[in-house]
């Protein structure tokens, strides 16, 4: 039989009359649910009915990726045209038709199976997942202020019980092993044997596991009410509110009310209502900007097999630890044997786990001044203290000793790259790479370059390395502090200025946390060190509008350096903050929040004006990714603009 040709799908029938359906959305790196794909899936459904095959197998032609959710750009367009409800209902109806097929059906899951992609997969009788680290399943919409339809959620609850509801509310993803344990998939298979496993399931049609016991109990209104109360408490314990995570609360309310027999229109209308909220719009916009930044990096352009780090201070050791975790050979060098010994002791004290054995195997400590390991490196990161003469001497030496193809990176964000590169014969080799501490908690890397000097190919290789270690690269023109440090220190210094004006430090920090910033300005200053705050602050006052508060200087002069000295704006014992005295303040908390964020926005606007970064939304995304600035607020520039509307 001649099969119909599609743009985003490929169909075939084998000698056993099994219908094979391959999904491959054109001109997109991911399979996203679009109008065109929905049109073609509806046509394929009719084709399956007409051909009467013995079974159906659905898979993705994209390597390491099954299907993600609805195309967010399409979702925003549908919202503008008031067509969201119609689209969601149409998709639900199609999924239900696939579910009702009388022939055995199998979906093969490779890579991402997320959001609407998971709902699609749940519409088939059997799910076989590739037993691979790249395979993940989850209802991730709640991280964007949205939620799955109740059709998809209830399919998951029938299989996985209350665990499926928890996964949907949090947006957490499951590994193949966890998905198998929770009943979301029927089996795991090596990647190269997936199609063989599919044929076995079509031919043998194994019996399905019984529905989870909790799924039956959840049919009862009283039981759902009890669980809804429990999960609301769990969400609040995470500091999640209806403002920060509107999708989670909307889904919980909808599920509690509608249960296992939902009104499809109500679920679709709830999603449409969410799309129109400021929080969800902000979360979607930031997600798209993050995606835009990720697309800058092409991992095929460069892979570092050996990274050499010079400087075993806090940030140098963090970088070494992080790169080794990503299965890269790392060598660490420092003039001071003592700091290297401390790092070795740290490694030896780690528990004996497979992850830590891999970490230890990848890290090599260089205690001698010879350059043997340096000459082998594909990429060298300088992480020594910010003294210009020392950095110039080091890079002049590196240029002579490193491989010609080796990337030369400086971890500084304070010293101008062109001054460091002034002593180099080939200054086009130098790139700035600003890591944020702690590396595990920040997704961003600022990649600094010297306009008109840095070679474009070298810059692309730096972006590729960022992707290799699973970071998002933000290109910035060379400027002291780049952008994130400038904006972050605007926040810190403004907080100290306000404290200098008699606003209690505890009130300031709580106001910031309530706004959605993880650390208040004064507790953050203590954490990174008041001496470092002064060092960076003095540098930034020369290039920006920031001013150094007298209170900071006076605090340092009194011998208080922050957490590391046991006292700063707070007091500490054994590295833990002591409970501060309760403060009373009768001023406006909203006004404090506006002053803190307003100072950040002013510095951000200046960065834009100076051309350090290209657009406002990218800058907002960078601040969110690097500092944890409340994503639902949209970033400092967007938040400040919203106040003026």
VENCOR-V168225 format. One record per pair of residues at least 6 apart in sequence whose ideal C-beta (glycine too) atoms are under 6 Angstrom apart, sorted by the first residue. I is the first residue (numbers start at 1). J is the second residue. D is the distance in Angstrom with one decimal. If there is no record, write none. Layout:
# VENCOR-V168225
I|J|D ; I|J|D
This chain:
# VENCOR-V168225
3|11|4.9 ; 6|40|4.8 ; 7|26|5.7 ; 8|25|4.8 ; 8|26|5.7 ; 8|37|5.0 ; 8|40|5.5 ; 9|40|5.1 ; 10|22|4.3 ; 11|21|5.7 ; 12|20|4.9 ; 13|19|5.5 ; 13|53|6.0 ; 17|53|5.1 ; 17|54|4.5 ; 18|54|5.9 ; 18|55|4.7 ; 18|202|5.7 ; 19|48|5.7 ; 19|53|3.8 ; 19|56|4.8 ; 20|57|5.2 ; 21|58|4.8 ; 22|59|5.8 ; 22|61|4.6 ; 23|31|5.2 ; 23|60|5.1 ; 24|61|3.7 ; 24|62|6.0 ; 25|31|4.8 ; 25|37|5.8 ; 30|65|5.8 ; 30|68|4.9 ; 31|60|5.8 ; 31|62|6.0 ; 31|67|4.3 ; 32|68|5.6 ; 32|71|4.2 ; 33|70|4.6 ; 33|116|4.8 ; 34|71|4.9 ; 34|74|5.7 ; 41|94|6.0 ; 42|94|5.8 ; 45|97|5.6 ; 55|103|5.5 ; 55|104|4.6 ; 55|202|3.5 ; 56|103|6.0 ; 56|105|4.2 ; 57|106|5.0 ; 57|198|4.6 ; 58|107|4.5 ; 59|108|4.0 ; 60|66|4.7 ; 64|110|6.0 ; 64|111|3.8 ; 64|134|4.5 ; 65|111|3.9 ; 65|112|5.2 ; 66|109|5.0 ; 66|110|5.6 ; 66|111|5.7 ; 66|113|4.4 ; 66|117|5.9 ; 67|117|3.1 ; 67|120|6.0 ; 68|112|5.6 ; 68|114|5.0 ; 68|117|5.3 ; 69|115|2.8 ; 69|116|4.4 ; 70|116|5.1 ; 72|284|5.5 ; 78|84|4.6 ; 78|87|5.3 ; 79|275|4.6 ; 84|272|4.2 ; 85|268|4.3 ; 85|269|5.7 ; 85|272|5.3 ; 88|268|4.0 ; 89|264|5.6 ; 89|268|5.2 ; 92|149|5.6 ; 92|151|5.0 ; 92|264|5.5 ; 95|123|4.1 ; 98|123|4.3 ; 99|123|4.6 ; 104|125|5.7 ; 104|202|5.1 ; 104|205|5.1 ; 105|124|4.2 ; 105|125|4.9 ; 106|126|4.5 ; 106|198|4.5 ; 106|201|5.0 ; 107|121|4.8 ; 107|124|4.5 ; 107|127|5.3 ; 108|128|5.6 ; 108|194|4.7 ; 108|198|5.9 ; 109|129|4.3 ; 110|130|4.5 ; 111|134|4.9 ; 112|136|6.0 ; 113|121|5.5 ; 113|137|4.7 ; 114|138|5.5 ; 114|140|4.9 ; 115|140|5.3 ; 115|141|5.0 ; 118|137|5.6 ; 119|152|3.2 ; 121|127|5.6 ; 122|155|4.0 ; 126|186|4.8 ; 126|201|4.8 ; 127|185|4.4 ; 127|186|5.6 ; 128|187|5.0 ; 128|189|5.4 ; 128|197|5.1 ; 129|135|5.3 ; 129|176|4.3 ; 129|185|4.5 ; 129|188|5.5 ; 130|191|4.7 ; 131|176|5.5 ; 131|188|4.1 ; 132|191|5.8 ; 135|176|4.8 ; 136|173|4.4 ; 137|174|5.0 ; 137|179|4.9 ; 137|184|5.9 ; 138|173|3.7 ; 138|174|5.9 ; 139|148|4.6 ; 139|168|4.1 ; 140|171|4.9 ; 141|147|5.3 ; 141|148|5.8 ; 142|171|4.1 ; 142|247|4.2 ; 142|248|4.8 ; 143|171|4.0 ; 144|283|4.8 ; 144|284|5.6 ; 144|287|5.7 ; 145|246|5.0 ; 145|247|4.9 ; 145|274|5.9 ; 145|279|5.2 ; 145|280|3.1 ; 145|283|4.5 ; 146|247|4.7 ; 146|274|5.5 ; 147|247|4.2 ; 147|250|5.9 ; 147|251|3.7 ; 148|168|5.8 ; 149|267|4.9 ; 150|258|5.8 ; 150|262|3.7 ; 150|267|4.5 ; 153|168|5.4 ; 154|260|5.4 ; 156|164|3.6 ; 157|164|4.7 ; 157|215|5.2 ; 158|211|5.0 ; 158|215|5.1 ; 159|183|3.9 ; 159|184|5.7 ; 160|182|3.8 ; 160|183|4.6 ; 160|184|5.5 ; 161|212|3.1 ; 161|214|3.6 ; 161|215|5.1 ; 162|214|4.6 ; 163|182|4.8 ; 169|231|5.9 ; 169|248|4.8 ; 176|188|5.2 ; 179|185|4.7 ; 180|188|5.8 ; 189|197|4.3 ; 217|223|4.9 ; 218|224|5.8 ; 219|260|5.3 ; 224|256|5.1 ; 224|259|5.9 ; 228|252|5.6 ; 228|256|4.0 ; 231|252|5.8 ; 235|248|5.8 ; 242|249|4.6 ; 243|279|5.9 ; 244|632|5.1 ; 246|274|5.7 ; 246|277|5.7 ; 246|279|5.2 ; 246|280|6.0 ; 247|274|5.9 ; 250|270|5.4 ; 250|274|5.7 ; 254|270|5.3 ; 274|280|5.0 ; 279|632|4.1 ; 282|632|5.5 ; 282|634|3.5 ; 283|631|5.7 ; 283|632|6.0 ; 286|621|5.2 ; 286|624|5.7 ; 286|631|5.6 ; 289|617|5.2 ; 289|618|5.8 ; 289|621|3.8 ; 290|621|5.8 ; 293|472|4.9 ; 294|472|5.8 ; 296|463|5.1 ; 296|473|5.7 ; 297|463|4.3 ; 297|464|5.6 ; 297|466|5.7 ; 297|467|3.6 ; 297|473|5.6 ; 298|464|5.9 ; 299|464|5.3 ; 299|467|4.8 ; 299|468|5.9 ; 301|460|5.3 ; 301|461|5.8 ; 301|464|4.5 ; 302|461|3.8 ; 302|464|4.0 ; 304|328|5.9 ; 304|378|4.5 ; 304|379|4.3 ; 304|465|5.5 ; 305|378|5.6 ; 306|329|4.6 ; 306|376|5.6 ; 306|377|4.9 ; 306|378|5.3 ; 307|323|5.0 ; 307|328|5.4 ; 307|330|5.2 ; 307|379|5.0 ; 308|331|4.8 ; 308|373|5.9 ; 308|374|5.3 ; 308|377|3.7 ; 308|380|4.7 ; 309|316|5.2 ; 309|319|5.6 ; 309|320|5.2 ; 309|332|5.1 ; 309|381|4.9 ; 309|383|6.0 ; 310|333|5.0 ; 310|382|5.3 ; 311|383|3.6 ; 311|384|4.0 ; 312|332|5.5 ; 312|334|3.8 ; 312|339|4.5 ; 312|340|5.3 ; 312|343|5.7 ; 315|383|5.3 ; 315|437|6.0 ; 316|383|3.7 ; 317|343|5.1 ; 318|439|5.1 ; 319|381|5.9 ; 319|435|6.0 ; 320|330|4.9 ; 320|332|4.8 ; 320|363|6.0 ; 322|439|4.4 ; 323|330|5.0 ; 324|330|4.8 ; 324|359|4.9 ; 324|362|3.9 ; 324|363|4.9 ; 325|359|5.9 ; 326|469|4.9 ; 329|362|5.4 ; 330|362|5.7 ; 330|363|5.0 ; 331|364|4.5 ; 331|366|5.4 ; 331|373|4.1 ; 332|365|5.5 ; 333|366|4.3 ; 334|340|5.4 ; 337|367|5.7 ; 340|365|5.4 ; 340|367|5.8 ; 344|365|5.9 ; 347|360|5.5 ; 350|356|4.3 ; 366|373|5.2 ; 371|401|4.7 ; 374|401|5.7 ; 375|401|6.0 ; 377|406|5.7 ; 379|407|4.3 ; 380|398|5.9 ; 380|402|5.9 ; 380|406|6.0 ; 380|408|5.6 ; 381|409|4.8 ; 381|411|5.8 ; 382|394|5.9 ; 382|410|4.8 ; 383|411|4.4 ; 384|390|6.0 ; 386|412|5.6 ; 386|414|5.0 ; 386|415|5.5 ; 388|415|5.6 ; 388|419|5.9 ; 391|420|5.0 ; 392|420|6.0 ; 392|423|4.5 ; 395|420|5.9 ; 395|424|5.7 ; 396|423|4.7 ; 398|408|5.7 ; 399|424|5.4 ; 407|461|5.7 ; 408|429|5.0 ; 408|430|5.6 ; 409|431|5.3 ; 409|433|4.4 ; 410|432|5.4 ; 411|435|6.0 ; 413|434|4.2 ; 413|481|5.8 ; 413|482|5.0 ; 413|485|5.1 ; 414|480|5.7 ; 414|539|5.4 ; 417|430|5.9 ; 417|432|5.2 ; 417|448|5.8 ; 417|450|5.1 ; 417|478|4.4 ; 418|450|5.1 ; 421|427|3.5 ; 421|430|4.6 ; 427|453|5.4 ; 428|453|5.6 ; 428|454|5.8 ; 428|455|4.2 ; 431|462|4.7 ; 432|448|2.9 ; 434|446|4.0 ; 434|482|5.6 ; 436|442|3.7 ; 436|626|5.0 ; 442|626|5.3 ; 443|472|5.2 ; 443|625|4.7 ; 444|472|5.4 ; 444|474|5.9 ; 444|622|5.8 ; 444|625|4.1 ; 444|626|4.1 ; 445|466|4.7 ; 445|471|4.4 ; 445|473|5.3 ; 446|474|5.3 ; 446|476|5.2 ; 446|482|4.6 ; 447|462|5.2 ; 447|473|5.0 ; 447|475|5.4 ; 448|476|5.4 ; 448|478|5.1 ; 448|482|5.9 ; 449|459|5.5 ; 450|478|5.2 ; 451|477|5.6 ; 463|473|4.6 ; 466|473|3.9 ; 472|625|5.9 ; 474|622|4.8 ; 476|482|4.8 ; 476|483|5.8 ; 476|612|5.4 ; 476|613|5.6 ; 477|612|5.0 ; 479|612|4.9 ; 480|539|5.4 ; 480|543|5.2 ; 481|540|5.3 ; 483|607|4.7 ; 483|612|5.5 ; 483|613|5.5 ; 484|626|4.5 ; 486|603|5.3 ; 487|600|5.0 ; 487|603|5.1 ; 487|604|5.4 ; 487|623|5.7 ; 488|627|5.8 ; 489|536|5.7 ; 489|540|5.8 ; 490|546|5.9 ; 490|599|4.8 ; 490|600|5.2 ; 490|603|3.9 ; 491|521|5.4 ; 491|600|5.1 ; 492|521|4.8 ; 492|524|6.0 ; 492|525|5.0 ; 493|537|5.9 ; 493|546|5.6 ; 494|596|5.6 ; 494|599|3.9 ; 495|508|5.5 ; 495|521|2.5 ; 495|522|5.4 ; 496|549|4.3 ; 496|551|5.5 ; 496|552|5.3 ; 497|549|4.9 ; 498|508|5.8 ; 499|505|5.3 ; 500|549|5.3 ; 500|551|4.1 ; 504|583|3.4 ; 504|585|5.4 ; 505|522|4.6 ; 505|569|4.9 ; 506|580|5.2 ; 506|583|4.8 ; 507|583|5.5 ; 507|585|4.5 ; 508|520|5.9 ; 509|520|2.4 ; 509|522|5.5 ; 509|523|5.2 ; 511|589|4.9 ; 511|592|4.5 ; 511|593|5.4 ; 512|520|4.1 ; 512|596|5.9 ; 513|520|5.9 ; 515|593|4.7 ; 516|630|2.4 ; 516|633|5.8 ; 517|629|5.8 ; 518|628|4.1 ; 522|569|4.2 ; 525|533|5.1 ; 526|562|3.9 ; 526|563|4.9 ; 526|568|4.0 ; 526|569|5.5 ; 526|570|5.6 ; 527|563|5.6 ; 529|561|5.9 ; 529|562|5.0 ; 529|564|5.9 ; 530|555|6.0 ; 530|556|5.5 ; 530|561|5.2 ; 530|562|4.6 ; 530|568|5.4 ; 531|561|5.3 ; 534|552|5.9 ; 537|548|4.8 ; 540|546|5.0 ; 541|548|5.7 ; 560|567|4.8 ; 560|568|5.0 ; 562|568|3.6 ; 563|572|5.2 ; 566|572|5.1 ; 570|577|5.2 ; 570|580|6.0 ; 571|578|4.6 ; 597|636|5.4 ; 597|639|5.8 ; 600|636|4.1 ; 601|636|4.3 ; 601|637|5.4 ; 601|640|3.9 ; 604|619|5.5 ; 604|636|5.4 ; 604|637|5.2 ; 613|619|5.0 ; 616|637|4.9 ; 620|635|2.4 ; 620|637|5.3 ; 620|638|5.3 ; 623|629|4.9 ; 623|635|5.4 ; 623|636|6.0 ; 624|631|5.1 ; 624|635|5.6 ; 633|639|4.6
